[in-house]
Amino acid sequence: ARVLYVAGRDKMFPPFMDALGKVHPKTQAPVAALILQASWGTLLLIPGNFNKLVSFFGFASWTFYGVTILALLKLRRSRPEIPRAYGVHGYPVTPIIVIMVSFALALNALLESPVECTLAAVSTIPTTHQSIKSKQRARKFQQRLQPFT
């Protein structure tokens, strides 16, 4: 629910989902985000097959792990001057192995449960689209402020 709350707070969702970014005045809990997450989890359990649920999340998780490590490689190559908060033992061999394993596991999940994996991929489209739009708005805002700084 924390991810939903922060994404709602940062306006990464469409306007009708603004409630996700609010907390309860008394408990300071992100109630709307908790309710949405609980509802989504319940809906995913309705078909009754836990293996399909694991395939759904396994595919998405391993895909994002691979993409994250791919971003690490790209960042280290394109911006070598940035100070690193941590080191990677065996760089670049270790990250490349992690990428290959993560995509192999994602591919295995896709071959085993194509419907669930397709749903996992499609379910990320609205959030990704809104995230890109919010970054574009932030860039435009920074460009407008440029003459004043």
N, C-alpha and C positions, 0 to 999 in steps of 0.2 A: 504494500500500500504506500510505502514511502516514495517509490518511483512515481506512482500515479499522482501522489500529492505534489511532489516537486515539479513534475511536468505540468500539472494544472496550475500551480502557483506561477510558473514561468510562462504561462500562456502558450504552451506547446500543443494544446488541443483546440478544437473549434470552440467558439464562444459558448455554445450550449453546455459545455462541460466545465465551465468556470468553477462550479461548486467543488470539483476535485481539489482545487488549490486552497480551500478554506479549512480552518480547524474549528472545532467546537469551542465556544467561548469559555466554558467551564473546565472541560477536561483537556483541552488543547490537543485532542486526537483528530486526525483527518477522517472524520466519520464517513463522508461521501466516498472517499477513496477506499476505505475499508469495506463499505457496503458493495461497491462495484467489484472489488476483488473477490469478495465472498460469493457474490452472485455468479461471477464468471467461473469460479472454481466449481460451484455447484452445477452449473450448466455443463461443464466439461465432464462431470461425473455421471450425468444422466444416462449416457449410453451404457454404462455399467462395465466397461472393459478397461481396467487399469492399465493394461499393456498399451492400448491406444493412447491413453493420456501420457504415458511415459514417452511414447514415440513422438507425440505432438511437441512436448517440451524438450526432449532430447535433440530433435532435429534443430529446433530454434536455438537452443543453447550452444550446441557444437558449431553451428554456422556462425553465430556471433563471436564465439571464442576465436575461431579461425580468422574472422574479419578483424577482430581486435589486434591479434598478433600481426596480421598483414599490415595494419595501420602503424604498428610499432616499427616494422621494417621500413615502411615508407617514410615515416617521420625521421628515423635515424639516418636515412640516406639523404633526404631532402633538407633537413635542418640539423647538420652535425654540430653546429655551434651552441645549441641549447644545452644548458646543464642538465644532467640526468640525475634523477632522485634515486635511481636504483640501477644496478648492473644486471646484465643477462649473461649467465655462465654459458660458454660455448657459442657465443654470438658469432656468426649468423646461423650456425648449424642447428642449435636448439630451437629457435623460433620456427625455422623451416620445417623441422620434424613435427613440432606442435601443429603447424598449419596443415601439414599432410594428414596427420592423424585425425584432427578435428573434422576436416572435410571428408575423410574416409568414413568416419562415424556418422556424419550427417548424410552422406550418400547411402550408407547401409540403412539408416532409418527411413530414408526416402524410398528405397527399394522394398523395404518390409511393409511400410504403411504409407502408400502414396497419398491417400486422401487426407490423413491427418497432417502430413508434412506440407501439403499444399495449403491447407487451412492455416497452419502456422505461418507460412510465408505470406499469405494474403492478409492475415490479421495485422501484420506490421505496416501495411501500406498507408492507412490513414495517419498513424503517428509519424511515420517517416515524412510524409507529404507536409504535414503541419509543421514539423521541425524545420524542414527546408524553408518553408514560407516565413517562419519566425526569424530564421537567420538572415534571410534576404531583407526583411524589414529592419533588422538591427543594422545591417550594413548600410542601407539607405539612410537611416537616422544618423549614423556616424559620418557619412559623407556630407550630410547637411550641416553637421556641427564643425566640420573641418575648417571652414573660414574663421571660426571664432576661437580656435585653439592655437 
